[in-house]
Amino acid sequence: MSIDVRPSTDAGKYLATDHLVWFGEVSDNDAEAMRLGLPEDQRFVADLPDGPEHLHAGIYGVRPMELALPGGALVPVAGLTWVGVHPDSRRQGVLSAMMRDHLARTRDAGTALSALHASEPGIYGRFGYGMAALHLQVSLGRGTTFTAPHLEEEARALTTQLVDMAAPGVTERMRACQLACASERPGTIVGSPGFFSLMAFEPAEALRDKEPRRVLFARRGGVDVGYVGLRREHKWEQARPSGTVTAGMVTGSPAARLALARRLVDVDLMGSTKLESIAVDDPLVDWVGGPRGTGELHTWDSTWVRLVDLGAAWSQRGYEHDCDVVVEVEDRHAPWNAGRWRLTASAGSGAAVRTDDAADVGLDVAVLGSGFLGHSIGGRLRAGLVREYRRGAYAELAGAMRTLVEPEPSIGF
Ligand SMILES: CC(C)(COP(=O)(O)OP(=O)(O)OC[C@H]1O[C@@H](n2cnc3c(N)ncnc32)[C@H](O)[C@@H]1OP(=O)(O)O)[C@@H](O)C(=O)NCCC(=O)NCCS
């Protein structure tokens, strides 16, 4: 069946298709305000010959973002978002056509990587995306104690400041701070200025009884060195205040995070604090004495990464160990990646070159995406998801890709 995928020319129709797919409350806010951070030339639609009359069969969008890689490079990444298929057009290949379109456009634009957050875990692996960063969702009781003796001196030199996210200049401060910290935290995704404005744009129907988002900054000598976005929610139980502080991604050095965490568990009228997204080996878990020092702890998938242009992507990141492995790559949706590559890492730098040599390892391109931010992928062989032709070759490859600390999760986009 012919599926026509092309740039969107009708903002209202694009938004109406999204509303049907995501069944949220329809806003009176104009279509442009709702699409801050999604440039006009990065909205795409798909139509079927006998598709829905007044809506598109499918839509997707791309946020141009930057991704911090192991080794410290901050590189462009296509942030895939707004993916939706009309309920009457589903399972007819519309998403598949949109994914092929996205991968070809991204490669033509010279961007080597695509990343996303998945609504359902079964969707994107088949399109070559790998689960590249996990995150923890952690609850902490009021007054939780954090023990980090070697950070105390540095943390004492910091102050904290609570401001409204929508106040003038605040999202600019957040972005500047995240950019300054990103290279220390592989996995960090930095959005465009428009994307940061979108976070502070909360129409009345999105708020209802919630308070608008606030930001807590950590500062040293008047300079921002970290921040966390948060919202408080009132609750009274047996006449006692027992509200929840819900906090988003935490940005900053370990000492800044410590200062922010201490302030987050000491907010008046609150009973608990929920940190929605921290790395799986985040120091916070050590500071409270391990998982049982938290109230609740859940693990979910955060960023999914896709090597759109394998050859270019491999040399963008740094490597903590050397490797020299011939990999037979399967890639149904980006055939330019498929086939045999010699993947090397030496003195921290990587090179990917085409080869006719015999393969040491056979894998789907999604496996390389899973390990691209440094997340351990050693277990994939044991799980039967990788074929090894030369004994020890996969350990060599996975060991080179792995980093000392787990990748930072990324904010939902
Ligand atoms: C997810 C969604 C975009 C899929 O679109 P679609 O046009 O039906 O997908 P396709 O017909 O191209 O399916 C491609 C393949 O993916 C599979 N697939 C699609 N959605 C899936 C899901 N949710 N879980 C598991 N597999 C899925 C299909 O079975 C098909 O498999 P096959 O190639 O083996 O036949 C669509 O169901 C949707 O709009 N869902 C609600 C919004 C959403 O979740 N968007 C994703 C945002 S991250």
The ligand as a Tripos MOL2 file, in Angstrom:
@<TRIPOS>MOLECULE
LIG
   48    50     1     0     0
SMALL
NO_CHARGES

@<TRIPOS>ATOM
      1 C1          2.4430    2.7550   18.2630 C.3       1 LIG1
      2 C2          1.7820    3.1580   16.9630 C.3       1 LIG1
      3 C3          2.3970    4.4870   16.4880 C.3       1 LIG1
      4 C4          2.0370    2.0550   15.9040 C.3       1 LIG1
      5 O1          1.6350    2.4880   14.6130 O.3       1 LIG1
      6 P1          1.2100    1.4730   13.4610 P.3       1 LIG1
      7 O2          1.0560    2.2850   12.2130 O.co2     1 LIG1
      8 O3          0.0600    0.6910   13.8970 O.co2     1 LIG1
      9 O4          2.4840    0.5420   13.3210 O.3       1 LIG1
     10 P2          2.8550   -0.3570   12.0570 P.3       1 LIG1
     11 O5          1.5990   -0.8300   11.3610 O.co2     1 LIG1
     12 O6          3.8390    0.3420   11.1870 O.co2     1 LIG1
     13 O7          3.5380   -1.5710   12.8170 O.3       1 LIG1
     14 C5          4.8700   -1.9340   12.6440 C.3       1 LIG1
     15 C6          5.1370   -3.1420   13.5100 C.3       1 LIG1
     16 O8          5.1840   -2.7400   14.8800 O.3       1 LIG1
     17 C7          4.2780   -3.5310   15.6560 C.3       1 LIG1
     18 N1          3.7140   -2.6540   16.6840 N.ar      1 LIG1
     19 C8          3.0620   -1.5160   16.4810 C.ar      1 LIG1
     20 N2          2.6860   -0.9880   17.6570 N.ar      1 LIG1
     21 C9          3.1140   -1.8260   18.6170 C.ar      1 LIG1
     22 C10         3.0340   -1.8220   20.0240 C.ar      1 LIG1
     23 N3          2.3890   -0.8500   20.6930 N.pl3     1 LIG1
     24 N4          3.5990   -2.8440   20.7080 N.ar      1 LIG1
     25 C11         4.2360   -3.8330   20.0400 C.ar      1 LIG1
     26 N5          4.3450   -3.8730   18.6980 N.ar      1 LIG1
     27 C12         3.7810   -2.8880   17.9800 C.ar      1 LIG1
     28 C13         3.2550   -4.0020   14.6500 C.3       1 LIG1
     29 O9          2.6210   -5.1800   15.1070 O.3       1 LIG1
     30 C14         4.0840   -4.2460   13.4030 C.3       1 LIG1
     31 O10         4.7590   -5.4770   13.5080 O.3       1 LIG1
     32 P3          5.1630   -6.3490   12.2240 P.3       1 LIG1
     33 O11         6.1040   -5.5040   11.4300 O.co2     1 LIG1
     34 O12         5.7990   -7.5540   12.8070 O.co2     1 LIG1
     35 O13         3.8670   -6.5970   11.5200 O.co2     1 LIG1
     36 C15         0.2510    3.3270   17.0910 C.3       1 LIG1
     37 O14        -0.2920    2.1480   17.6110 O.3       1 LIG1
     38 C16        -0.1540    4.4970   17.9910 C.2       1 LIG1
     39 O15        -0.3730    5.6110   17.4980 O.2       1 LIG1
     40 N6         -0.2840    4.2560   19.3180 N.am      1 LIG1
     41 C17        -0.6670    5.2910   20.2650 C.3       1 LIG1
     42 C18         0.3530    6.4010   20.3790 C.3       1 LIG1
     43 C19         1.7480    5.8990   20.6990 C.2       1 LIG1
     44 O16         1.9460    5.0170   21.4980 O.2       1 LIG1
     45 N7          2.7500    6.5270   20.0370 N.am      1 LIG1
     46 C20         4.1460    6.2130   20.2800 C.3       1 LIG1
     47 C21         4.7410    7.3740   21.0090 C.3       1 LIG1
     48 S1          6.3290    7.0410   21.6640 S.3       1 LIG1
@<TRIPOS>BOND
     1     1     2 1
     2     2     3 1
     3     2     4 1
     4     2    36 1
     5     4     5 1
     6     5     6 1
     7     6     7 2
     8     6     8 1
     9     6     9 1
    10     9    10 1
    11    10    11 2
    12    10    12 1
    13    10    13 1
    14    13    14 1
    15    14    15 1
    16    15    16 1
    17    15    30 1
    18    16    17 1
    19    17    18 1
    20    17    28 1
    21    18    19 ar
    22    18    27 ar
    23    19    20 ar
    24    20    21 ar
    25    21    22 ar
    26    21    27 ar
    27    22    23 1
    28    22    24 ar
    29    24    25 ar
    30    25    26 ar
    31    26    27 ar
    32    28    29 1
    33    28    30 1
    34    30    31 1
    35    31    32 1
    36    32    33 2
    37    32    34 1
    38    32    35 1
    39    36    37 1
    40    36    38 1
    41    38    39 2
    42    38    40 1
    43    40    41 1
    44    41    42 1
    45    42    43 1
    46    43    44 2
    47    43    45 1
    48    45    46 1
    49    46    47 1
    50    47    48 1
@<TRIPOS>SUBSTRUCTURE
     1 LIG1         1 GROUP 0 **** ****
